[in-house]
Amino acid sequence: GCKVVTNDYLRQHYVSLARGAPDLAKLFMDWQVSHQIRISVFLGYSGAKHKQEVTSTDPQFICPVTHSLAAENTPPFWHIPVMPKDAYHGLNLPTNWLCVGPIENR
């Protein structure tokens, strides 16, 4: 599918949707997390003191997650996302997972 490249958090769209249709706002957030590509830094600008010194931009892309962010069951195990204390690039996305299941199958 298509992706969108922007560092905008798109909060105004989420808030507008949440006012009239909270379920649609949740769907929009799920879409955003899986389709939005961000740029963390332009390496070509590092060290340049004047615009004439910039010869390339070299953007460093942060690709969207390709896995589910919800708890998943793969019997006999559950994989449960652990919410981070801090936001990652403006979004509060899990970066660690807790694996729960019987010890003898590990």
C-alpha positions as CSV (number, residue, x, y, z in Angstrom):
1,G,0.0,0.0,0.0
2,C,0.9,3.6,-0.2
3,K,2.9,5.4,2.6
4,V,3.1,9.1,3.5
5,V,6.3,10.9,4.4
6,T,5.8,13.6,7.0
7,N,6.9,14.5,10.5
8,D,3.6,16.1,11.2
9,Y,1.9,14.2,14.1
10,L,-1.5,14.8,12.3
11,R,-3.1,15.5,15.7
12,Q,-5.6,18.0,14.3
13,H,-7.0,15.2,12.1
14,Y,-7.2,12.8,15.0
15,V,-8.9,15.4,17.3
16,S,-11.4,16.3,14.5
17,L,-12.3,12.6,14.0
18,A,-12.4,11.9,17.7
19,R,-15.0,14.6,18.3
20,G,-17.6,13.0,16.0
21,A,-16.5,9.4,15.6
22,P,-14.1,8.0,18.3
23,D,-13.9,4.6,16.4
24,L,-12.9,6.3,13.2
25,A,-10.2,8.3,15.2
26,K,-8.8,5.0,16.5
27,L,-8.8,3.6,12.9
28,F,-7.0,6.7,11.7
29,M,-4.3,6.3,14.5
30,D,-3.8,2.6,13.5
31,W,-3.4,3.7,9.8
32,Q,-1.0,6.4,10.7
33,V,1.2,4.1,12.8
34,S,1.4,1.6,9.9
35,H,1.7,4.1,7.0
36,Q,3.6,7.2,8.1
37,I,7.3,7.4,7.3
38,R,9.2,10.1,9.3
39,I,12.6,11.7,8.8
40,S,14.8,11.7,11.9
41,V,17.6,13.9,10.5
42,F,19.1,15.2,7.3
43,L,22.8,14.0,7.5
44,G,23.8,16.2,4.6
45,Y,23.2,19.3,6.8
46,S,25.5,18.1,9.7
47,G,28.5,20.3,10.1
48,A,27.4,22.9,7.6
49,K,27.4,26.5,8.9
50,H,26.1,28.1,5.7
51,K,23.6,26.9,3.0
52,Q,26.4,26.9,0.4
53,E,28.2,24.1,2.3
54,V,25.2,21.8,1.9
55,T,25.8,19.5,-1.1
56,S,23.2,16.8,-0.3
57,T,20.4,16.2,2.1
58,D,20.7,12.4,2.9
59,P,17.5,12.0,4.9
60,Q,17.4,9.2,7.5
61,F,14.0,7.6,7.3
62,I,12.1,6.0,10.1
63,C,9.8,3.4,8.6
64,P,6.5,2.5,10.1
65,V,5.9,-0.7,12.1
66,T,4.9,-3.7,10.1
67,H,3.6,-5.8,13.0
68,S,0.5,-5.5,15.2
69,L,0.7,-3.4,18.3
70,A,-2.0,-5.3,20.1
71,A,-1.6,-8.4,22.3
72,E,-1.2,-11.5,20.2
73,N,-2.0,-15.1,21.0
74,T,0.1,-17.9,19.5
75,P,-0.9,-20.9,21.6
76,P,0.2,-21.6,24.2
77,F,1.9,-18.1,24.3
78,W,0.7,-14.6,24.6
79,H,2.8,-11.7,23.4
80,I,1.8,-8.5,25.3
81,P,3.1,-5.0,24.4
82,V,4.7,-3.1,27.2
83,M,4.0,0.6,26.9
84,P,7.1,2.8,27.2
85,K,7.4,5.6,29.6
86,D,8.4,8.0,26.9
87,A,7.1,8.7,23.4
88,Y,9.0,7.4,20.4
89,H,9.0,10.1,17.7
90,G,5.9,11.6,19.1
91,L,4.0,8.4,19.4
92,N,3.6,6.2,22.5
93,L,4.4,2.9,20.7
94,P,5.5,-0.3,22.5
95,T,9.1,-1.2,21.8
96,N,9.2,-4.2,24.2
97,W,6.9,-7.3,24.4
98,L,6.2,-9.6,27.3
99,C,6.0,-13.3,26.4
100,V,3.7,-15.3,28.7
101,G,3.2,-19.0,28.5
102,P,4.1,-22.3,30.0
103,I,7.7,-22.8,31.0
104,E,8.1,-26.3,29.5
105,N,7.4,-25.1,25.9
106,R,10.0,-22.3,25.9
